[in-house]
Each structure stands twice: as structure tokens, then as C-alpha cells.
Amino acid sequence: DVCSSDLVSRGKVPGYREPDSYDIVECADCRASFAQPLAVDPSIYEQVYRHRHQMPGYERYERMAEEVAQQPEPLGWLGRKEAMYWAVGSALRDLPRGSRVLEIGSGLGYTTHALATAGFDAHGVDLSHEAVGHAVRRFGNRYRQGDAMQIVKQEQGGWDALLATELIEHLVDPVAFVAGIRPLLKPGGRIVLTTPDKDIYRPGTLWQSDPPPVHLWWFGEASMRKLAERVGMSMQRIDFSDYHRHKPDAARVLWPVGEVLPRPRLRADGTP
């Protein structure tokens, strides 16, 4: 787990593929939650991208990729659409033009494209052949298929910033991942992470993230600070005050304890 503290079993949740179910375990100290069995199923991601037009929640990524290609200032456009993209722009705002940014888990490629259009030397890497194929066809040769750990072996100290949006919750070992990619950074470089925020829900809520094994972890601020501490880094939380000032509908909401919101699932045969 993130902080090697005592673990508490919290209950079961449905899996992403019917009829699977997963046990949810919580750290008694930092309150990070994770699913058991803690294992990735790569075939699910190929199925999700193959059926992306039909998958609730994921169809918006395809829509974003289509629309962002038409925007003259795609990074600003994305930031006006969703808080996560505003946070990315905010976290990289002080970097000079031409800074090298690697997006790990670049998906359909539109965030990498937006960063490149904004003047960054931006590139993407993703495990999914399906996703990288779409990104290259739509946005050009800024993308490669593969594991970021392979890039570490080739390009240590070559990047000003690493970007991983909504990624670490998918991983078996987030601590090992962050520790593993850190050598890619130049001195003074930064890692920009976004992940679903457990702290916007009331304590005791079982699981409000995509069903396992798509999402395996659920983090709050304390667990993210502990993760940074484990890899010898410090965490700076992005201040969303300016965003919420212009987007009052996006203010934090506390959901009732135990309420389960509908999440996308695949049938046993891999169809939506």
C-alpha cells in the first residue's frame, strides 16, 4: 500500500466486466483505498478504446479528440471544458516555450496535441495500440506505443515535466511507478498528476471511481502527500480557486456516505 500502515477491509464493489466483483481495502492512516485482487487486465483497455463511442464516460474522450483538432488554442479550450485540463495548464504555465513534456498514458492524444500547439515540445506514450493509432492518425507522429519504463532506460534526465492525467489510479503499484519515472526529469523538473479526489466524498464512502480493474486505487490529499514522501519528492496541490470563480457550477460536492453512482461496465463477452 502507499504508507505501509494497517489495512481495513471496507466491502465489495462490482467489477468493470460482469459478473466480476472486488474487495475494497483502505489504509487506516492515509485513507488510500485499493481493490483486491490488485491486478491489471490490459484487454479491457483495448475493448474500451474499440467501443469508445458507446462507453459511458469514455465517449467524451473521443468527442474531445474530434473537437480539439478544430480549435486554434486547444489548451485553453480544454481548460474551459473541464477542471482537469485547466489544472494541467496551470501546473505548466511557468515553463518556457519549448520545454520538453512527456504525457504518460496519452490515450487519444488530444492533451499532448494541445500542449504542442501551446508551444511545448510535447510527446505522448500509451500502452494501448488502439489509442496510439488513433492519436497518430489525428495529430501526427508525437506518440509511441509502449511502457514508460522502457523510455526511462533510454532518455534519463531529458524532460522538463512529466504529465500523467487520471493514470495512477489504474496502476498496481503507484509508488513504484512514480519512483520509476522520476529519473526522466531534468534537475528541477516536475511530475504533474491528476486523479479522482476521494476527499470530495464523505468519510465512509466505499468507492466512487470507475469499477476495478480499470481503477484500482482511490486517493485523497493525505495519501498523495504520503506517495510523494515515499519517492523523495514534495507535493504541491493545485489551487482551483480561480477556476471555480469562473465556473461556479464546478464547486466541490460532498456525496452521501455509501451512495454508489452509475459507472460504465463491460459484459462478460467484452461488449458495452
N, C-alpha and C positions, 0 to 999 in steps of 0.2 A: 504494500500500500504506500501512500505518499509519505507518511510520517512515522511508520513503524509503531504505532500506538495500538491499543486494544481495539478489537473489531466487534461490532454488534450486528447480528442478523436482523433485518427490518421487514422482510416479507418477500413475496413473489410478484413478478410482473410478466405480462405476455411478451413473447419474443417477436422479432420483426417478421419471421416466417412462421406461419401457422403450422402445427399447433404448439410450437416451442414455448417454453417459459423459463425464467431465470430468477435466481435468488439475488436479492439486493442486500449488500453488506455496507455498513457505514463505519468510518473511523471515529472512535469516541472523542478524539482530540480535535482534529482539524475539520471533521464532518464531511470529508470527501466520501462519496458513495460510489460503489462499483458493482458490476454484475458478475455472478458466477454461474456457469463456467466463464472464466476470463480468457476468451479466445476469439480471434478474428476469423470471419468467413469471407474470403476475397470474392467468392462467386456472387455474393449478394450485391456487391458494388457494380459488377458488370451487369447484373439484372436491373438494378436501379437506373443506371445510365441508359440501358437499352430501352427501358419503359419510362423514361423521364417525363414524357408528355402526359402520362397517366398517373404518376405517383404524387399523391397529395403532399405538398411541401416542396417536393423536388422539381415539380413542373415550373416553379418560379425561377429556378436556375436557368432552365432553357429559355424562358421568356427574357430574363436579364441578358443572357448572351446575345439573343437576337436584337434586343433594343439598344444595348450599349454600343454595338457596332455602328449605329447610326448617329451617335452623339459626338459633337465636336469636343466636349470636355467631359469624357466619361467618368473620371474620378469624382468630380463634383456632382454629376448626375446621380451616380450610385449613392453618394453620401446623403443626397436629398431623399433617396428612396428608402434606405434602411440605416439604422443606427450603426450596425456593424461596419459598414463601408465608410461612414463618417469617422468612425474611430480609427480605421486604417489610415485615412488621410491625415487625421490629427496626429497620430503617432509618428508619421514620417515627414511632417510638414517642415521641420527644421533641417532636413538633409538637403545638401546642394544638388542641383541638376546633374544628372549623370551618375549619381550614386547607384551602386550595384545592389539590387534587391532580388532575392530568390523567394518565390512563393512555393512553399511545400504543401502539396495537396491542392494543386491549382485547378482541378476539376475541369470545367468547360472553358476556362481560360480568360474570362472577361475581366477579373480583377487585375491579373498580370497585364493585360492589354491596356486597362485604364491607367495603370502606373506608368507604362511605357509612353503612353500618349501625354502624360503629365511631365515627362522629361527624365524619368528614371531609366537606368539600364536594367530593365526588369525581365526576368525569365521564370518559367514555371516547370515544376516536376510533379508527376502524379503516377500512382501505381496502376491506374486504370488505362488499358489500351484504348477502350471505347472513348473515354473522356479526352485523352490526349489527341486522338484522331480528330475529334470534333474541334478542339481548340486550334490545332494546326491548320485545318481547312478554313476556319473562320478568321483567324487572327495572324497566321503566319508562323514561321519557324522559331518561336520563342519557347517552345515546350519540348520536354523529353519524357518518355515513359521510363519509370524505374523507381528505385528506392533511394531516398535522400542519403542513406548511409553510404551508398556507392559514390555519391558526389563528394562526401567528406574525404574519402580516400584520395580524390583527385584534385580538389580545389580548396584545401585548408587555407584560411586567412584571406579569402578572396572576396568577401561580401560585406557590404556596409550594414545590411539589415536582412533578416530572415522573417518571412511572413507565413503564419500558419493560422488561417481563419477556420474556426469550427472543425478542428482536426484532432486535438489531443484527446478529446472525449471518445474518439474511435480506436485508440491505441491500447494494446495490452499493458505496456509499461511507459507511461508518460514521462516519468523521471529519467529513464534510460534514453528516451527519445530526445529530450531537451539537452541532456548531457552529451549525447552523441552528435547533435548538430552544432553545438556551441563552437567547435573548432573551425567551422566555416567562416566565422566572423573575423573581420579585421579588428585590431585593437580599438576599443571604444564602440564597437558595433552593438546592435540591439536585436532582440528577438521580439516580434510583435505577435502575441497570441490572442485569439478570441475564442470563447467557449460559452455554452449556455450557463447562465448565472443562477446557481442554487439559492442564493441569498434573497432573490425576489419572491420566494415562496416561504410560507410559514414553516417554522421548525416542526419536524414530524412528517412533512410531506414525503411520500415514499419515492416517487420517481416522476419527474416532469421533463423528460428528454426523449429523444427517439428510442424506440424499443431496442434492447440488446439483440444481436451483437453489433448493430450499427453504432449505437452509442454504448460504450462500456463503462464510462465514468461520468460523474456529475460533480462539478466543483463549485465551491464558494470562494470568497476572498481569502479566508484563512488557509484553505487548502492550496490555493495558488501561491500564497506567500511561502508556505512550507515547501512547495515544489521548488520555487526559486532558491530558497535557502539550501535545499539538498544538493543543488548543482553549483553552488558557489556564486549565485547571482542575486540581485535585488529586484524586487517587483515594484513597478510604478503603475498604479491603476489609472486608467484614462478617465478624465473628468468629463461627464456628459452634460454638465450644466448648460453650456452654450447650445448643444443640440436640443435639449428639452425646452430651452427658452423659445426656440423657433418651432418646436414640434410638441405642443402641449399634450397631444394625444398619445405620445410615446412615453409618458411618465411611468415610473415603476408601479407595478400592481402586485399586491400580495394575494395569492390564491388561497382558498381554504385548505386546511390540513386534509390530506388524503384524496383530494379531488384529482381524478385522472382525466386529462384532456385527450381527445382522439388523436392518434398517431397513425401514420401510414404503415401498412403491413403487406407482406407478400404471401400468396397462397403457397401451399407445400410444393406445387409444381413450378414456382418461380414467377408466376404472373401476378399483377396487382389485384 
